[in-house]
């Protein structure tokens, strides 16, 4: 088997590499990025230019600390972005499939997971990473409603600190 080489799709993900600070979020009205006890941070690194690992952490609304790990890559044979997400606050292993939107700045990732209101059902969730520029990006999470539209339940803005 020949070694894989990074493609344009992988180079899009390369933009994530670095240390990030969440500067605002709609899930915590009293969020203060200047308070070490409340702030959320994320470190993203590359493995061979093909795979990207993001490890984030911060304080949940209930005051508990949380850690999350996201993996991202591009699968040329499937023609789509792939990845996973785990968090210390739940036992669900999320598997992503995604694409870059026509604007060239937005990565949309979809995963199936438990319905927030009825754990016997599943829903399609979307996590969206949008670059505002090289050092600022947004993240949003939404869930598909019965009518097929998506309802956003969380948003945050991040800035690169390194």
Buried (B, 14 or more C-beta within 10 A) or exposed (E): EEEBEBEEBBEBBEBBBBEBBBBEBEEBEEBEBEEEEBBBBBBBEBEEBBBBBBEBBBBBEEEEEBEBBBBBBBEEEEEBBBBBBBBEEEEEEBBBBBBBEEEEBBBBBBBEBBEEEEEEEEBBBBBBBBBEEEEBBBBBBBBBEEEEEBEEEEBBBBBBBE
